[in-house]
Amino acid sequence: MATEREGESGTGTLGKAVAVLETVALADRPMRFTEVLAVSGQPRGTLHRQLSHLVQEGLLELGPDHAYAPGLRLLKLASASWARNEFRAVAAPFLEALHGETGETVHLGVLRGHEIIYLDKVESRQAVRMNSQIGNASPAYCTGVGKAALSTLEAPALEAILRGLEFRRFTPRTITDRAALTAELAQIRASGIAFDREEHEPGIRCVAAPLVDPGRALVAGVSVTGPAYRVGEAQLDDWAPRVRRAARAIMDALSARLGPQR
């Protein structure tokens, strides 16, 4: 009987920790300890231990403002699920069509915090290929797909990301300050198109367009990417309307699959 009780206790503890993880992961914004405490129904000491364990395991992150948000490990686990979900299935034929029009690498990525996680990729027919892989994460502020997705966020959500963003210079062209990024996001909102002009990887350029599902539960982007030696500014401009049309087609197909929103 003692063994059974121990097993039940362990299961209960795990279940409560999962509930805490779900509460934070599904919140509209990072949550402070007192906010989690108010909805968890658990003793303060127990909740503190659970949150500490979740942070140690990388499932949650504790930001400089002492608020909890989904951790990178959780995002990577989620990306494996997203890679097989309905969104990817809906988008697949349009990614293939865009690849057929351009001959270069096409990416589908979803925004998770300050990163883009690649859900799908159609590889270039050319000899030089990208290092990106499905499930990998890249910084949103210096990638075409990432900036396209960031441009769709409403002010509070964008502010939450910018507040905790640490800029890193990957190339001489990388955006490294908030003012420059904010100005570029305004341009992307106006045009519906984002560019990566060798900002994340030297010698790699791309053009991207944002994707937002009908319920705004998913913010993503689609892009065409190629090496700079064969993808100049004129080529990016030529691809821009094609990428924008592909994004619109994916959103229309997703809306039809999900049905009317209430």
C-alpha positions in Angstrom: 0.0 0.0 0.0 2.8 2.4 0.8 4.2 1.9 -2.7 0.8 2.6 -4.2 0.4 5.8 -2.2 3.9 7.0 -3.2 3.0 6.4 -6.8 -0.3 8.3 -6.5 1.5 11.1 -4.7 4.1 11.3 -7.5 1.5 11.3 -10.1 -0.4 14.0 -8.3 2.7 16.1 -8.0 3.5 15.7 -11.7 -0.1 16.5 -12.7 0.1 19.7 -10.6 3.4 20.7 -12.1 2.0 20.1 -15.6 -1.0 22.3 -14.7 1.3 25.1 -13.7 3.3 24.7 -16.9 0.2 24.9 -19.0 -1.0 28.0 -17.1 2.1 29.9 -17.9 2.5 28.5 -21.5 -1.0 29.4 -22.5 -1.0 32.9 -20.9 -1.2 35.9 -23.2 1.9 37.3 -21.6 4.6 36.3 -19.1 3.2 35.8 -15.6 4.5 36.9 -12.2 4.6 34.5 -9.3 1.6 36.2 -7.6 -0.4 35.8 -10.8 0.4 32.1 -11.0 -0.3 31.7 -7.3 -3.8 33.2 -7.7 -4.9 30.7 -10.3 -3.0 27.6 -9.2 -4.7 26.9 -5.9 -1.5 25.6 -4.5 0.5 26.6 -1.4 3.1 29.3 -1.9 6.0 27.1 -1.0 4.9 24.2 -3.2 4.3 26.5 -6.2 7.7 28.1 -5.8 9.4 24.7 -5.8 7.5 23.6 -8.9 8.3 26.8 -10.8 12.0 26.5 -9.8 12.1 22.9 -11.1 10.4 23.9 -14.4 12.9 26.7 -14.8 15.8 24.4 -14.1 14.6 21.9 -16.7 14.3 24.7 -19.3 10.5 24.3 -19.6 10.0 27.8 -18.3 12.1 30.9 -18.2 12.3 33.6 -15.5 12.8 37.0 -17.1 14.6 40.0 -15.7 11.2 41.4 -14.7 10.6 38.3 -12.5 7.9 37.0 -14.8 7.6 33.4 -16.1 7.4 32.6 -19.8 7.7 29.4 -21.9 11.2 28.1 -22.0 13.3 27.2 -25.0 13.1 23.4 -24.2 9.3 23.6 -24.2 9.3 25.5 -27.5 11.5 22.8 -29.1 9.2 20.1 -27.9 6.2 22.1 -29.2 7.9 22.6 -32.6 8.0 18.8 -33.0 4.3 18.7 -32.6 3.7 21.7 -34.8 5.7 20.1 -37.5 3.0 17.4 -37.8 0.0 19.5 -37.2 -2.8 20.7 -39.4 -1.2 24.1 -40.1 1.7 22.5 -41.8 -0.6 20.3 -43.8 -2.6 23.2 -45.0 0.5 25.2 -45.9 2.4 22.5 -47.7 0.9 22.7 -51.2 1.4 26.5 -51.3 5.0 26.1 -50.1 5.6 23.7 -52.9 4.0 26.0 -55.4 6.2 28.9 -54.2 9.2 26.7 -54.5 8.2 25.8 -58.0 8.0 29.5 -59.0 11.3 30.5 -57.5 13.5 27.4 -57.4 14.9 28.5 -54.1 14.5 27.4 -50.5 11.0 28.1 -49.0 10.5 28.3 -45.2 7.5 28.2 -43.0 8.1 29.4 -39.4 6.1 30.2 -36.3 6.8 32.9 -33.8 7.5 31.7 -30.3 8.6 34.4 -28.0 11.6 36.2 -29.5 12.4 33.3 -31.8 11.2 31.7 -35.0 10.8 28.0 -35.1 10.9 26.4 -38.6 7.9 24.1 -39.1 8.5 23.2 -42.7 11.1 23.7 -45.5 11.2 23.0 -49.2 14.8 22.7 -50.2 16.3 24.6 -53.1 17.0 22.8 -56.4 20.3 24.7 -56.6 23.7 23.4 -55.5 24.1 25.7 -52.5 21.5 25.0 -49.8 20.6 26.5 -46.4 21.7 25.2 -43.0 18.2 25.7 -41.5 16.4 22.6 -40.3 12.8 21.8 -39.3 12.5 22.3 -35.6 15.4 24.7 -35.3 15.0 28.1 -33.8 16.4 31.5 -35.1 16.2 35.0 -33.7 13.1 36.8 -34.9 14.7 40.3 -35.1 17.2 39.4 -37.8 15.4 36.9 -40.0 12.8 37.7 -42.7 10.2 35.3 -41.4 10.8 36.5 -37.8 10.4 40.2 -38.7 7.3 39.5 -40.8 5.8 37.7 -37.8 6.8 40.4 -35.3 5.2 43.1 -37.5 1.7 41.6 -36.9 1.8 41.8 -33.1 -0.3 44.3 -31.3 1.5 46.8 -29.2 1.4 45.1 -25.8 2.6 41.7 -27.2 5.4 43.4 -29.2 6.4 45.4 -26.2 6.7 42.3 -24.0 9.1 40.7 -26.6 11.2 43.9 -27.1 11.5 44.5 -23.4 13.4 41.2 -23.0 15.2 41.1 -26.3 19.0 40.9 -26.3 20.4 42.0 -29.6 23.4 40.0 -30.9 25.3 41.0 -34.0 25.6 38.0 -36.4 26.8 40.0 -39.4 27.7 43.6 -40.1 24.1 44.1 -41.3 22.4 42.8 -38.2 19.9 45.2 -36.5 21.3 45.8 -33.0 19.0 48.3 -31.4 15.3 48.6 -30.6 14.7 51.9 -32.5 16.0 50.5 -35.8 13.9 47.3 -35.4 10.8 49.2 -34.5 11.2 51.5 -37.5 11.7 48.5 -39.8 8.6 46.7 -38.4 6.6 49.8 -39.2 7.7 49.5 -42.8 6.9 45.9 -42.9 3.4 46.6 -41.7 2.9 49.1 -44.4 4.2 46.8 -47.2 3.3 43.4 -46.0 6.8 42.3 -46.9 10.0 41.7 -44.8 13.6 41.3 -46.0 16.7 39.7 -44.6 19.6 41.2 -46.4 22.4 39.1 -44.9 21.4 40.0 -41.4 21.5 36.5 -39.8 23.9 34.6 -42.0 26.6 36.2 -44.3 25.7 35.7 -47.9 22.1 34.7 -47.3 19.1 36.9 -48.4 15.4 36.3 -48.2 12.0 37.9 -48.6 9.1 37.0 -46.3 5.4 37.7 -45.6 3.4 37.3 -42.4 0.8 34.7 -41.6 -1.8 35.1 -38.9 -4.5 32.5 -38.3 -8.2 33.7 -37.9 -8.1 33.5 -34.1 -4.6 35.0 -33.8 -3.5 31.9 -31.9 -0.7 31.4 -34.4 1.6 34.1 -35.8 4.0 32.9 -38.5 5.6 33.7 -41.7 6.6 32.3 -45.1 9.8 33.1 -47.0 12.0 32.4 -50.0 15.7 32.3 -49.3 18.8 32.1 -51.4 22.5 32.9 -51.5 23.4 36.6 -52.2 25.5 35.8 -55.2 22.5 34.8 -57.2 19.7 36.6 -55.3 20.1 40.4 -55.7 17.7 43.2 -54.7 15.9 43.0 -58.0 15.2 39.3 -57.5 13.9 39.9 -54.0 11.6 42.6 -55.3 10.4 40.2 -58.0 9.6 37.5 -55.5 7.9 39.8 -53.0 4.4 39.7 -54.6 4.7 35.9 -55.0 5.5 35.4 -51.4 2.7 37.8 -50.3 0.2 35.8 -52.5 1.4 32.5 -51.0 0.9 33.9 -47.5 -2.6 35.1 -48.4 -3.5 31.7 -50.0 -2.3 29.8 -46.9 -4.4 32.1 -44.6 -7.5 31.7 -46.8 -7.1 27.9 -46.8 -6.6 27.9 -43.0 -9.7 30.1 -42.6 -11.8 27.7 -44.7 -10.5 24.7 -42.8 -11.2 26.2 -39.4 -14.6 27.7 -40.3 -16.0 31.0 -39.2 -14.7 32.5 -36.0 -17.1 33.4 -33.2 
